[in-house]
Amino acid sequence: MQLVKSLSALVLLGAAIPSTYALSIKDDTVSVGVKVQMQIRAQFLNDADNAAGANYDPLRGTNGEAESVRFYIRRARFALAAKYGDWRGNFQIRGGEGADRAGLDSTRAVALYYANGARVFKTGDIEHDVHFGLDKPFNSESSISSSAQLFPTERIVAQMIETRNVGIGYGLRSSFVNFGVDLMNNSTVTKDVDAANNIGAEETNGYFYSGRIEIMPGKEFNPGKRSESYVGKEGTHVVLGLDAQWDNANLSGTPAAGSEFRIADSFTWGPDLLVHWNFLSFLAEYRMRTADIADVDDPTGNEVSSDIDGSFFNVQLAYAIPTEGGYVFEPAIRFSERDDNKDIDNATAVYGSSNDNGGDGTTIDVGLNLYFNGHANKLQLAYQMWEAEEGDAQANILRLQHQVSF
């Protein structure tokens, strides 16, 4: 009988969307929430050049012209969030995201995105959690929901620090301070190609370490949840953040010629500031990265080492304009700068096709959002201009995206 009730509730999900944007199935001990997020996009112009000034396809990341209009699913995700007393669980799958953009519409595979659990407990007014499983570490990228993005495209800092892997972590939330640390598998499963011969240098992968702290100047300045836009909500919020990630002993499958494997240590850190003041939403982030790379020869163990320093920066501003009909218009602007290697002016940089941002260079995004019901139902129009650090590479793209999340 309970199963019938649960299935009936799922069938009624569509009817519940306009009013509640959520569904929760509960009994005396367990609560299960259903979450869905969809982003449907039209991408126009797709005008780009490579470093030599010839035609470039930003949809697929190759030379040649692209279609002037391309329709695709930017995001399609389904999630279940469960509560059982002090225990929490999160399960999420996604499929086919961006496949139609690159002409890979036959590969809309569904994949596991999140699968994690947590034990939540309190000491006074401070909430703690110990979490584990497939998750993102607590950093500036993960602490803002992807559904609350100001532009259809991701921030360059968020793109460069995004990590999702299996591990464990601890989090703390209070009125004035939020804090979290995570230990995960690092970002590769590659192994030393000669590790099984018992001769010479043999290496194994290290781990990924992450830590973040957020400070609010007072309880009244704590927004509870960071967002790229507060859609004109009244109030004043200020969050100063600092996070750091260390991808330790990362074995790469692309060593220099004559070497057997590459091992890299990458350390990324920096501050960010979020300010919300009534109709205005502001966010600035800066990250510095140092990568220590060693190409190792096996069986001699000889290695060639190099250090690479990079930096990533973005700042964005939006002003929400409520209307009498309950809708909210919001013009927005963002400036971003990416420099993977500060010692080299990268004349060969191209736009690429991953995560809707270009390589080394500067980007200006100008947008207009229309919120029908906050971030749960919004229409976003954004024009992006990217220019390479050096050379003739450039891109001009217009995106129209509708998001529904509940």
URURDA-V565783 format. One record per residue. N is the residue number from 1. PHI is phi as a letter, one per 20 degrees, with the letter a starting at -180 (NA if undefined). BURIAL is # if it has 16 or more other C-alpha atoms within 10 Angstrom, else .. D_LAST is the distance of its C-alpha to the last C-alpha in Angstrom with 1 decimal. Layout:
BEGIN
((N;PHI;BURIAL;D_LAST) (N;PHI;BURIAL;D_LAST))
END
This chain:
BEGIN
((1;NA;.;26.4) (2;f;.;23.5) (3;f;.;22.3) (4;f;.;22.5) (5;f;.;20.4) (6;f;.;17.7) (7;f;.;17.8) (8;f;.;17.8) (9;f;.;14.6) (10;f;#;13.0) (11;f;.;14.8) (12;e;.;13.4) (13;g;#;9.7) (14;g;.;10.2) (15;f;.;12.0) (16;e;.;9.6) (17;g;.;7.0) (18;g;.;9.5) (19;d;.;10.2) (20;d;.;7.9) (21;l;#;4.2) (22;a;#;4.9) (23;b;#;8.0) (24;c;#;11.0) (25;d;.;14.3) (26;c;.;17.3) (27;c;.;21.1) (28;f;.;23.8) (29;c;.;23.3) (30;c;.;20.0) (31;c;.;16.4) (32;c;#;13.8) (33;d;.;10.0) (34;d;#;8.0) (35;c;#;5.5) (36;c;#;5.4) (37;c;#;6.6) (38;c;#;9.3) (39;c;#;12.1) (40;d;#;15.0) (41;c;#;18.2) (42;d;#;21.7) (43;d;#;24.3) (44;d;#;27.6) (45;m;#;31.1) (46;l;#;30.8) (47;e;#;34.3) (48;b;#;35.6) (49;c;#;38.9) (50;e;#;40.0) (51;f;#;42.4) (52;e;.;45.4) (53;n;.;43.9) (54;e;.;43.4) (55;g;#;40.4) (56;c;#;37.3) (57;d;#;34.2) (58;f;#;31.1) (59;f;#;28.9) (60;d;#;30.8) (61;m;#;32.8) (62;c;#;36.2) (63;f;.;39.1) (64;o;.;39.3) (65;e;#;37.4) (66;d;#;33.8) (67;f;.;32.4) (68;f;.;31.9) (69;c;.;28.5) (70;b;#;26.1) (71;d;#;22.7) (72;a;#;20.4) (73;e;#;17.0) (74;f;#;16.5) (75;b;#;13.6) (76;b;#;12.1) (77;c;#;10.8) (78;c;#;9.9) (79;c;#;10.2) (80;c;#;11.6) (81;c;#;12.4) (82;d;#;15.5) (83;c;#;17.8) (84;c;.;21.4) (85;m;.;23.5) (86;e;.;23.8) (87;e;#;22.4) (88;c;#;19.0) (89;c;#;17.8) (90;c;#;15.3) (91;c;#;15.3) (92;b;#;13.7) (93;c;#;15.1) (94;b;#;15.1) (95;b;#;17.4) (96;m;#;19.5) (97;f;#;18.2) (98;n;#;20.9) (99;f;#;23.2) (100;f;#;23.9) (101;f;#;24.7) (102;e;#;27.6) (103;m;.;28.7) (104;d;.;27.6) (105;f;.;25.6) (106;e;.;27.3) (107;d;.;25.9) (108;e;.;22.2) (109;f;.;22.5) (110;e;.;19.7) (111;c;.;20.2) (112;f;.;19.3) (113;d;#;17.6) (114;c;#;17.3) (115;b;#;19.2) (116;b;#;20.3) (117;c;#;21.2) (118;b;#;22.4) (119;d;#;24.7) (120;d;#;24.0) (121;b;.;26.8) (122;c;.;28.2) (123;c;.;31.7) (124;m;.;32.0) (125;e;.;29.3) (126;d;.;28.5) (127;d;.;25.7) (128;d;#;26.5) (129;b;#;24.9) (130;d;#;26.5) (131;c;#;24.1) (132;b;#;25.0) (133;o;#;24.0) (134;e;#;22.2) (135;b;#;20.5) (136;d;#;20.9) (137;f;#;23.6) (138;f;#;23.0) (139;b;#;23.9) (140;f;#;23.0) (141;f;#;20.8) (142;f;#;18.7) (143;f;.;18.6) (144;d;#;16.4) (145;f;.;12.9) (146;f;#;13.0) (147;f;#;10.0) (148;d;#;12.4) (149;f;.;15.3) (150;f;#;17.7) (151;d;#;18.9) (152;f;#;17.8) (153;e;#;20.3) (154;e;#;20.4) (155;f;#;23.0) (156;f;#;26.3) (157;f;#;26.6) (158;f;#;23.1) (159;f;#;24.2) (160;f;#;27.5) (161;d;#;26.5) (162;f;.;23.5) (163;b;#;24.3) (164;b;#;22.7) (165;b;#;25.1) (166;e;#;26.2) (167;r;#;27.8) (168;c;#;27.9) (169;a;#;27.3) (170;c;#;27.6) (171;c;#;25.5) (172;c;#;26.6) (173;c;#;24.8) (174;b;#;26.8) (175;f;#;27.3) (176;d;#;29.4) (177;c;#;28.8) (178;d;#;26.2) (179;b;#;27.7) (180;b;#;27.0) (181;c;#;29.0) (182;b;#;28.3) (183;c;#;30.6) (184;c;#;29.5) (185;g;#;31.2) (186;f;#;32.1) (187;e;#;30.9) (188;b;.;33.4) (189;d;.;34.9) (190;f;.;38.0) (191;c;#;41.3) (192;g;#;44.8) (193;f;.;46.3) (194;d;#;49.5) (195;f;.;48.2) (196;e;.;49.7) (197;e;.;53.3) (198;l;.;54.2) (199;c;.;55.9) (200;m;.;55.2) (201;f;.;52.1) (202;c;#;49.1) (203;c;#;45.7) (204;c;.;42.4) (205;f;#;38.9) (206;e;#;38.1) (207;c;#;34.8) (208;d;#;32.1) (209;d;#;32.2) (210;b;#;29.8) (211;b;#;29.9) (212;b;#;28.2) (213;c;#;29.0) (214;c;#;27.4) (215;c;#;29.6) (216;d;#;28.8) (217;f;.;32.0) (218;a;.;31.1) (219;g;.;28.6) (220;f;.;27.7) (221;e;#;26.9) (222;e;#;24.3) (223;f;#;20.8) (224;n;.;19.3) (225;c;.;16.9) (226;f;#;18.2) (227;b;#;16.5) (228;f;#;18.2) (229;b;#;17.5) (230;d;#;17.2) (231;l;#;16.9) (232;m;#;20.1) (233;f;#;19.4) (234;f;.;22.9) (235;p;.;24.4) (236;c;#;26.2) (237;c;#;25.0) (238;c;#;26.9) (239;c;#;26.2) (240;d;#;29.0) (241;d;#;28.2) (242;b;#;30.4) (243;c;#;29.6) (244;b;#;31.7) (245;c;#;31.4) (246;c;#;34.3) (247;e;#;34.2) (248;e;#;37.5) (249;l;#;39.9) (250;e;#;37.7) (251;e;#;39.7) (252;d;#;39.2) (253;e;#;40.4) (254;c;.;41.8) (255;f;#;44.9) (256;f;.;47.7) (257;g;.;50.4) (258;n;.;52.9) (259;d;#;50.5) (260;e;#;49.0) (261;b;#;45.7) (262;d;#;43.9) (263;c;#;42.6) (264;c;#;40.6) (265;d;#;39.5) (266;c;#;36.9) (267;c;#;36.2) (268;c;#;33.5) (269;b;#;33.2) (270;r;#;32.7) (271;e;#;31.4) (272;b;#;28.5) (273;c;#;28.0) (274;d;#;25.0) (275;c;#;25.8) (276;c;#;23.8) (277;c;#;26.0) (278;l;#;24.5) (279;f;#;23.7) (280;d;#;24.7) (281;c;#;22.8) (282;c;#;25.1) (283;b;#;25.0) (284;c;#;28.0) (285;b;#;28.4) (286;b;#;31.6) (287;c;#;32.2) (288;d;#;35.6) (289;c;#;36.2) (290;c;#;39.4) (291;d;#;39.9) (292;d;#;43.0) (293;d;#;43.8) (294;c;#;46.6) (295;e;#;47.8) (296;d;#;49.8) (297;e;#;52.6) (298;d;#;53.2) (299;e;.;55.8) (300;f;.;57.4) (301;n;.;54.5) (302;f;.;55.3) (303;b;#;52.3) (304;d;.;51.6) (305;d;.;49.3) (306;b;.;47.5) (307;d;.;45.2) (308;c;.;42.5) (309;d;#;41.0) (310;c;#;37.9) (311;b;#;35.7) (312;b;#;32.3) (313;b;#;31.3) (314;b;#;28.7) (315;b;#;28.4) (316;b;#;26.0) (317;b;#;25.8) (318;c;#;23.6) (319;c;#;24.3) (320;e;#;21.8) (321;c;.;23.4) (322;f;#;21.9) (323;d;.;23.1) (324;f;.;24.2) (325;e;.;21.7) (326;n;.;18.8) (327;e;.;17.9) (328;c;#;18.6) (329;e;#;20.7) (330;b;#;21.3) (331;f;#;24.1) (332;b;#;24.1) (333;b;#;26.7) (334;b;#;27.0) (335;c;#;30.1) (336;c;#;30.2) (337;c;#;33.2) (338;c;#;33.5) (339;b;#;36.8) (340;f;#;36.8) (341;c;#;40.6) (342;f;.;42.2) (343;e;.;45.7) (344;c;.;45.2) (345;e;#;44.5) (346;f;#;42.5) (347;f;#;44.0) (348;d;#;42.3) (349;f;#;38.7) (350;c;#;36.5) (351;f;#;32.9) (352;m;#;31.7) (353;c;#;28.5) (354;e;.;26.4) (355;m;.;23.3) (356;m;#;24.5) (357;c;#;27.2) (358;e;#;30.9) (359;f;#;33.6) (360;g;#;36.0) (361;q;#;36.1) (362;d;#;34.4) (363;c;#;31.2) (364;c;#;30.4) (365;d;#;27.0) (366;c;#;26.8) (367;b;#;23.6) (368;c;#;22.2) (369;d;#;18.5) (370;c;#;17.3) (371;e;#;14.3) (372;e;#;13.3) (373;b;#;10.8) (374;l;#;11.2) (375;f;#;9.5) (376;f;#;6.2) (377;b;#;8.7) (378;b;#;12.0) (379;d;#;15.2) (380;c;#;17.5) (381;c;#;21.2) (382;b;#;23.2) (383;d;#;26.8) (384;d;#;28.0) (385;c;#;31.6) (386;d;#;32.9) (387;c;#;36.5) (388;f;#;38.1) (389;g;#;40.1) (390;b;.;43.3) (391;n;#;44.2) (392;d;#;42.9) (393;f;#;39.4) (394;b;#;36.8) (395;b;#;33.6) (396;c;#;32.1) (397;c;#;28.6) (398;d;#;26.4) (399;c;#;22.7) (400;c;#;20.3) (401;c;#;16.6) (402;d;#;13.6) (403;d;#;10.1) (404;c;#;6.8) (405;c;#;3.8) (406;b;#;0.0))
END
